[in-house]
Amino acid sequence: MSHQLTRVSSLLQTLEQQQALALQQLCCRRRAFQTSSRTASASAETKTKKYDRPQNRLPAAYYRGGTSRAIMFNQADLPESREAWAPIFTGTIGSPDSNGRQLDGMGGGISSLSKICVVGAPAGAAKEADVDYTFAQVEVRNTHVDYASNCGNMSAAIGPFAYDWGLVDRASVLNADKKTATVRIHNTNTRKIIHSTFPVIPGAEAVSDGEFAIDGVSGTAAKIQLDFINPGGSKTGKLLPSGNVVDVFDDLPGFDRPVSATLIDAANPVIFINADAVGLRDPAILPDQLELLPDVLARLETIRNYGALKMGFVKTLEEAQLTTSVPKICVVSRPVSHILFDRKTTLSATEIDVVVRAMSVGQPHRAIPITVALATAAAARLEGSVVHDALAKNREPADKDGITIGHSSGKIVVGAKFEGGEGDEPLKLAHATVYRTARRLFEGVVYWK
């Protein structure tokens, strides 16, 4: 009996030691990896090949935001020089991957799953924001890291991440109802402010469970309200960068006729064209079907490159080709009933006001980027624009709260408030509101070679 008690006591002691070690690793995450952060910076800068060293590592989290996913970093854990970030981002996400799958990293082989978000203390916008948020789009097949645009879907995860990680004063962001928090986010890519309101367990974490569903994501979750404040001119300083509601491109290489397009900058620069401009017979085509039409994809990219020049934020076609995240380019059409990406659901024409098919970093998007949805709502208000002319005619809007956009995975309603537009006063997009969901999938340590 004494021998058995001694053995049980020994096993319990071992278990307690293991639990204490695990707790120590979780609770001392940043302190344990501050040295690793400095080592990561040195490793990224020296490019010294050593095959007998440990893997690089940093504290990180992985969140879904809307219909996208991203690795989340606290900016304090990254090297001070942004030039040292790229090797960390490509290494953790799994790029470059000539097979297009990113199996050796956290990416998923498509643009909506090859993203990085960096959140930290606000700098220049301290009076207007609680946190700074920098978005990085990582190319799948090469090492290019693009900071030119924001990701509206991942914007839904920034507030919850900041709250979960204690990057904001939880008491100060708590609303009067004591059930929700509002985090003011300064997106450094566009220099715009986003207000994110979401339910919380006060002093603990953001709530994940809820009854709100978004098309493109299975199940339901907590509802997150995103208010984009004065989103016009995110890159160019103007809602209409060229000054025109419609621009006509003559003599584009590979085209036998002029192409009419609406160039708008609301949350991100976006180009809207009609389906027939690129020879697309089915304007409600699904992403995997569009990927099989290289000629159409090439024409879309040509218009995108020349549109970037017209918008004025690049000076050469070569620069436009390198700036892959913006402008986005979209095909718009009148509402039509069509099958969705799940191949089971039919979206009725009566449920939507317009059909949009968006391209993101050279790939057909499986839903719609939130920034594109905001730009669509803005363009819909401009009489004579490509989007305005594609709206359903002779009937009330599908939803009284805004414009309802049909995309490959369903629909989204965007509410927008405009100011001006009378006489010579230019129309101004004061703010736009969308509702999304987000969820923390894991947090801990991410590794790269």
C-alpha positions in Angstrom: 0.0 0.0 0.0 2.8 2.4 0.9 4.5 1.7 -2.4 1.2 2.4 -4.3 0.7 5.7 -2.4 4.2 6.8 -3.2 3.7 6.0 -6.9 0.4 7.9 -7.0 2.0 10.9 -5.2 4.9 10.8 -7.7 2.4 10.8 -10.7 0.5 13.7 -9.2 3.6 15.7 -8.6 4.7 15.1 -12.3 1.3 16.2 -13.5 1.4 19.3 -11.4 4.8 20.1 -12.8 3.6 19.7 -16.4 0.5 21.9 -15.7 2.7 24.6 -14.1 5.0 24.5 -17.1 2.2 24.8 -19.6 0.7 27.7 -17.6 4.0 29.5 -17.4 4.4 29.2 -21.2 0.9 30.7 -21.8 1.1 33.4 -19.2 4.6 34.6 -20.1 4.2 34.6 -23.9 5.6 38.1 -24.6 8.4 38.0 -22.1 9.5 34.6 -23.3 9.6 35.8 -26.9 11.0 39.3 -26.7 14.4 37.9 -27.5 12.9 35.9 -30.4 11.5 39.1 -31.9 15.0 40.7 -31.9 16.5 37.5 -33.2 13.8 37.5 -36.0 14.8 41.0 -37.0 18.5 40.1 -37.1 17.7 36.9 -39.1 15.6 38.8 -41.6 18.3 41.4 -42.2 21.4 39.2 -42.3 20.0 36.4 -44.5 22.5 34.0 -43.1 21.8 30.4 -43.9 22.2 28.1 -40.8 20.6 24.7 -40.8 21.3 23.9 -37.2 19.4 26.7 -35.6 15.9 26.7 -34.1 13.0 28.0 -36.1 12.1 31.6 -35.8 9.0 32.3 -33.7 6.7 35.1 -32.6 3.5 35.5 -30.5 0.5 35.6 -32.9 -3.1 34.8 -33.3 -5.2 33.5 -36.2 -8.6 35.2 -36.8 -11.4 34.9 -39.3 -12.8 38.3 -40.3 -15.8 38.2 -42.5 -15.0 35.9 -45.4 -11.2 36.2 -44.9 -8.6 34.8 -42.5 -5.3 36.4 -41.4 -2.4 36.0 -39.0 -2.6 38.7 -36.4 0.5 40.3 -34.8 0.9 42.8 -32.0 3.1 45.5 -33.6 5.2 45.6 -30.4 6.4 42.1 -31.1 7.6 42.9 -34.6 10.9 44.5 -35.6 10.8 48.3 -35.6 11.8 48.5 -39.3 8.9 47.6 -41.7 11.5 46.4 -44.2 12.1 43.5 -41.8 8.5 42.5 -41.8 8.3 40.9 -45.3 10.4 37.8 -44.6 8.3 37.2 -41.4 5.0 37.5 -43.3 6.0 35.4 -46.3 7.6 32.7 -44.0 4.6 32.4 -41.7 2.0 32.5 -44.5 3.9 30.0 -46.7 4.9 32.1 -49.7 6.2 31.8 -52.3 4.5 28.5 -53.4 4.7 27.6 -57.0 1.9 25.1 -56.4 -0.4 27.8 -55.2 -1.3 26.0 -52.0 0.9 27.5 -49.2 1.1 24.2 -47.5 4.2 25.1 -45.6 2.5 28.1 -43.9 -0.8 29.4 -42.6 -2.1 30.6 -45.9 -4.8 28.8 -48.0 -3.6 29.4 -51.5 -6.1 32.2 -52.4 -6.0 35.9 -51.8 -8.7 35.9 -49.0 -6.6 33.5 -47.0 -3.2 35.0 -47.6 -3.3 38.0 -45.3 -1.5 39.6 -42.3 -2.9 42.2 -39.8 -0.6 44.2 -37.5 -2.3 46.0 -34.6 -0.6 48.4 -32.2 -0.8 51.7 -30.3 -2.0 54.6 -32.4 0.6 57.0 -33.7 -0.4 60.0 -35.8 -4.2 59.5 -35.3 -4.0 59.2 -31.5 -6.9 61.6 -30.9 -9.2 59.8 -33.2 -8.2 56.1 -32.7 -7.6 53.5 -30.0 -5.3 51.4 -32.2 -3.4 51.5 -35.4 -4.0 48.7 -37.9 -1.8 47.9 -40.9 -2.9 45.3 -43.5 -0.6 43.3 -45.6 -1.7 41.3 -48.7 0.8 38.5 -49.3 1.1 37.1 -52.8 0.7 33.3 -53.0 3.2 32.5 -55.8 5.9 35.1 -55.1 7.4 37.1 -52.2 5.5 40.3 -52.9 3.9 41.9 -49.8 1.5 44.7 -50.7 0.6 47.5 -48.2 -1.4 49.5 -50.8 -4.9 48.8 -49.5 -7.1 47.8 -46.6 -9.0 44.6 -46.2 -12.6 45.4 -45.1 -13.4 41.8 -44.1 -10.4 41.5 -41.8 -11.3 45.0 -40.4 -14.0 43.1 -38.6 -11.4 41.2 -36.5 -9.3 44.1 -35.4 -11.6 45.4 -32.6 -12.0 41.9 -31.1 -8.3 41.2 -31.4 -7.4 44.4 -29.7 -9.9 43.7 -26.9 -8.8 40.1 -26.5 -5.1 40.9 -26.3 -5.5 43.9 -24.0 -4.3 46.4 -26.6 -7.0 48.8 -25.6 -8.2 50.0 -22.2 -11.2 47.6 -21.9 -13.0 49.9 -19.5 -12.7 53.0 -21.7 -14.0 51.3 -24.8 -17.0 49.7 -23.0 -20.3 51.3 -24.1 -23.1 52.5 -21.8 -25.0 49.2 -22.2 -22.1 47.4 -20.5 -22.5 44.6 -23.1 -20.7 46.0 -26.2 -17.5 47.8 -26.9 -16.5 50.2 -29.6 -12.9 50.3 -30.8 -11.8 53.2 -33.0 -9.4 51.9 -35.6 -6.9 53.9 -37.6 -6.1 52.0 -40.8 -2.6 53.1 -41.8 -2.9 51.8 -45.4 -5.7 54.3 -46.2 -5.3 56.7 -43.3 -9.0 56.3 -42.6 -10.9 55.7 -39.3 -13.2 52.7 -38.7 -15.5 52.3 -35.7 -16.0 48.7 -34.7 -18.8 47.8 -32.3 -19.1 44.3 -31.0 -20.5 42.3 -27.9 -18.0 41.6 -25.1 -17.7 39.8 -21.8 -16.6 42.9 -19.9 -13.0 42.8 -18.9 -12.4 39.4 -20.5 -12.9 38.9 -24.2 -15.0 39.6 -27.3 -18.1 37.4 -27.6 -18.0 34.9 -30.5 -21.4 33.2 -30.3 -24.4 34.9 -31.8 -27.4 34.7 -34.1 -26.0 36.7 -37.0 -25.1 35.0 -40.3 -23.2 36.3 -43.3 -23.2 34.7 -46.8 -20.0 32.8 -47.5 -19.4 31.7 -43.9 -21.3 28.7 -42.4 -23.2 29.0 -39.1 -23.9 32.1 -37.0 -21.8 34.3 -34.8 -21.8 37.6 -32.9 -22.7 40.6 -34.9 -20.0 43.2 -35.5 -20.9 46.7 -36.8 -18.3 48.5 -38.9 -18.7 52.2 -39.5 -16.2 53.5 -42.1 -15.8 57.2 -41.4 -15.4 59.4 -44.5 -14.1 56.6 -46.6 -13.9 58.6 -49.9 -10.4 59.3 -51.3 -8.6 56.5 -49.4 -5.7 56.5 -51.9 -6.2 59.4 -54.2 -7.9 62.0 -51.9 -11.0 62.2 -54.1 -14.1 60.1 -54.4 -13.8 60.4 -58.2 -10.0 60.4 -58.9 -10.4 61.4 -62.6 -13.1 63.9 -61.9 -15.5 61.9 -64.2 -18.4 59.6 -63.4 -17.5 57.6 -66.4 -14.1 57.3 -68.2 -13.7 55.9 -71.7 -10.5 54.0 -72.5 -9.7 54.0 -76.2 -7.2 51.7 -78.0 -6.5 49.4 -75.1 -4.2 46.6 -76.2 -6.2 43.5 -76.9 -9.5 45.4 -77.3 -11.4 46.1 -80.5 -13.6 48.8 -79.1 -13.6 51.5 -76.3 -14.3 50.5 -72.7 -16.4 52.6 -70.4 -15.6 52.4 -66.7 -16.4 54.1 -63.4 -13.3 54.8 -61.3 -14.1 55.5 -57.7 -12.1 55.7 -54.5 -14.2 54.8 -51.5 -12.4 52.7 -48.8 -10.2 51.4 -51.7 -9.9 52.4 -55.3 -12.2 50.3 -57.5 -13.0 50.1 -61.2 -16.4 49.1 -62.4 -17.2 47.8 -65.9 -20.0 46.0 -67.7 -19.6 42.3 -68.5 -19.7 42.8 -72.2 -16.6 45.1 -72.0 -14.4 42.0 -71.6 -16.5 39.5 -73.6 -18.1 37.9 -70.6 -21.3 36.2 -71.6 -22.5 35.3 -68.1 -22.2 38.3 -65.7 -23.1 36.0 -62.8 -20.3 33.6 -63.5 -18.8 31.8 -60.5 -15.2 32.2 -59.5 -14.0 28.8 -60.5 -15.6 29.1 -63.9 -14.0 32.6 -64.4 -10.6 31.1 -63.6 -10.9 28.9 -66.7 -11.2 32.0 -69.0 -7.6 33.3 -69.2 -8.5 35.7 -72.0 -11.1 37.4 -69.9 -8.8 37.6 -66.9 -6.1 39.2 -69.1 -8.5 41.8 -70.3 -9.6 42.6 -66.8 -6.0 43.0 -65.7 -5.3 45.3 -68.7 -8.2 47.6 -67.7 -7.1 47.5 -64.1 -3.5 48.6 -65.0 -4.7 51.5 -67.2 -7.3 52.4 -64.7 -4.6 52.7 -62.0 -2.8 55.2 -64.3 -5.9 57.2 -64.8 -6.6 57.3 -61.1 -3.1 58.8 -60.7 -1.6 56.8 -57.8 0.9 55.1 -60.1 3.0 56.7 -62.8 3.8 53.7 -65.0 2.2 50.5 -66.2 5.0 48.6 -64.6 4.2 50.2 -61.2 0.5 49.3 -61.7 1.4 45.7 -62.4 3.3 45.5 -59.1 0.5 47.2 -57.1 -1.7 44.1 -57.3 -4.1 44.8 -54.4 -5.5 48.1 -55.9 -7.4 49.1 -57.7 -9.9 46.3 -57.5 -11.8 45.6 -60.7 -15.4 44.4 -60.8 -17.9 43.3 -63.4 -21.4 44.6 -62.7 -24.8 43.7 -64.2 -28.5 44.0 -63.6 -30.1 41.6 -61.1 -30.5 38.1 -62.4 -31.4 34.9 -60.6 -28.4 32.6 -60.4 -26.8 29.7 -58.6 -24.3 30.4 -55.9 -20.8 29.1 -55.2 -22.1 26.3 -53.0 -23.9 24.9 -56.1 -27.0 24.4 -54.0 -28.5 27.8 -53.4 -30.2 30.0 -56.0 -30.2 33.8 -55.4 -33.3 35.4 -56.7 -33.1 38.6 -58.7 -35.8 40.1 -56.5 -33.5 39.8 -53.4 -30.8 42.1 -54.8 -30.3 45.4 -56.5 -27.2 44.7 -58.6 -24.8 41.8 -59.3 -21.1 42.3 -58.7 -18.2 39.9 -59.5 -14.9 41.2 -58.0 -11.3 40.4 -58.7 -8.8 40.4 -55.8 -5.0 40.2 -56.5 -5.6 38.7 -59.9 -8.0 36.1 -58.6 -11.9 36.0 -58.8 -13.2 36.7 -55.3 -15.5 34.0 -53.8 -17.6 36.6 -52.1 -17.0 40.4 -52.2 -14.3 42.5 -50.5 -16.0 44.8 -48.0 -14.2 47.8 -49.4 -15.6 46.9 -52.9 -19.1 46.7 -51.4 -18.6 50.2 -49.9 -17.4 51.5 -53.3 -20.4 49.9 -55.0 -22.8 51.7 -52.6 -21.1 55.0 -53.4 -21.1 54.4 -57.2 -24.7 53.5 -57.1 -25.6 57.0 -56.0 -23.8 58.6 -58.9 -26.2 59.0 -61.8 -24.8 57.8 -65.1 -22.1 55.6 -63.4 -21.7 52.0 -64.6 -23.1 50.8 -61.3 -26.1 53.2 -61.3 -27.0 52.1 -64.8 -26.9 48.4 -63.7 -29.3 48.8 -60.8 -32.7 47.2 -60.9 -35.2 49.5 -62.5 -38.8 50.3 -61.8 -39.0 48.8 -58.3 -38.1 49.6 -54.7 -34.7 48.7 -53.3 -34.5 45.1 -52.1 -33.7 46.3 -48.5 -34.7 49.7 -47.1 -31.5 50.0 -45.1 -29.2 50.3 -48.2 -28.1 48.7 -51.4 -28.2 44.9 -51.6 -25.3 43.5 -53.6 -25.4 40.0 -55.1 -22.0 38.2 -55.0 -20.8 34.7 -55.7 -21.7 33.5 -52.2 -24.9 35.4 -51.5 -25.7 39.0 -50.8 -24.7 41.9 -48.6 -26.5 45.1 -47.6 -24.5 48.3 -47.4 -25.9 51.3 -45.7 -24.3 54.6 -46.7 -24.8 58.3 -45.7 -24.0 61.0 -48.3 -23.6 64.7 -47.9 -23.5 67.5 -50.5 -24.3 66.8 -54.2 -26.5 69.9 -54.5 -25.5 72.4 -57.2 -21.7 72.7 -57.5 -21.1 71.0 -54.1 -19.5 67.6 -54.7 -21.2 64.5 -53.3 -19.3 63.2 -50.2 -19.6 59.8 -48.6 -19.8 60.7 -44.9 -19.8 57.2 -43.7 -20.8 53.6 -44.7 -21.9 50.8 -42.4 -21.7 47.1 -42.9 -22.2 44.1 -40.5 -19.8 41.2 -40.3 -18.7 38.5 -38.0 -15.3 37.4 -36.7 -13.8 34.8 -34.5 -10.5 34.0 -32.8 -9.4 30.6 -34.1 -6.1 30.3 -32.2 -3.5 32.2 -30.4 0.0 31.2 -29.3 3.2 31.1 -31.3 3.7 31.0 -35.1 6.9 29.6 -36.6 8.9 30.2 -39.8 12.2 29.0 -41.1 
